[in-house]
Structures are given as C-alpha cells and as structure tokens.
Amino acid sequence: MISQEEKSVLSQPLTLEDRRSFMKLPLEERRRRLAQQAEQMIEHYDVEQSREERAEWQGGDIVEY
C-alpha cells in the first residue's frame, strides 16, 4: 500500500523534458513507478462511494423503442 506521503499530485501536465527524463530511466525503475501509479489509480477508482454512484447512473434497464 502506498502512503499519503508517497503520493504526488501533478497540477500541470508533464513537460517534454520530464517525459524524456522518464524514458532515460532504467526499464526496472520505469516499471516500478508505473506499478506504483497503477496502485494509486486502483485506490482512486475503488472507493465504495464512487462504485455506488457509478452503479446508480449505469444501472437500470435498457429500453429500446
């Protein structure tokens, strides 16, 4: 599990320089960082309240006329 201190929130998109520096990292480091970000996204989307809200607007019968 990732602690709150390890999470970083980007307020601006990455610059081209930032993207290039990421691509220069060793493959294992890139994979580690991407796995960490994936874990953060799982936590973000797996919130119970969001799941219930999503079920409300996605659920129900489909009626075609």
C-alpha positions in Angstrom: 0.0 0.0 0.0 1.2 3.5 -0.8 1.4 6.0 2.0 0.0 9.5 1.7 3.5 11.0 1.7 4.5 9.0 -1.4 1.5 10.2 -3.4 2.2 13.1 -5.7 -0.4 15.2 -7.4 0.5 17.0 -10.6 -1.2 20.3 -11.1 0.3 20.7 -14.6 0.9 18.2 -17.3 4.4 16.8 -17.7 6.8 18.7 -19.9 8.5 17.1 -22.8 11.7 17.3 -20.8 10.1 15.4 -17.9 8.8 12.7 -20.3 12.2 12.3 -21.9 13.9 12.1 -18.5 11.5 9.3 -17.5 12.3 7.4 -20.7 16.0 7.6 -19.8 15.4 5.8 -16.6 16.3 2.1 -16.5 13.4 -0.2 -17.5 13.0 -1.7 -14.0 12.7 1.8 -12.5 10.1 2.8 -15.1 8.1 -0.4 -14.4 8.3 0.3 -10.6 7.0 3.8 -11.0 4.2 2.7 -13.4 3.2 0.0 -11.0 3.1 2.5 -8.1 0.8 4.8 -10.2 -1.4 1.9 -11.1 -1.9 1.1 -7.4 -2.8 4.7 -6.8 -5.4 4.6 -9.5 -6.9 1.4 -8.1 -7.3 3.1 -4.8 -8.8 6.1 -6.5 -11.4 4.2 -8.5 -12.1 1.5 -5.9 -13.8 3.9 -3.5 -17.1 2.5 -2.3 -19.0 5.7 -2.7 -17.8 6.0 -6.3 -18.8 2.5 -7.0 -22.3 3.1 -5.7 -22.7 6.3 -7.7 -21.5 4.6 -10.8 -24.0 1.8 -10.3 -26.8 4.4 -10.0 -26.1 6.1 -13.3 -25.0 3.0 -15.2 -27.6 0.6 -13.7 -31.1 0.0 -14.7 -33.0 -1.5 -17.6 -32.1 -0.6 -21.2 -35.3 0.3 -23.1 -35.2 0.5 -26.8 -38.1 2.0 -28.8 
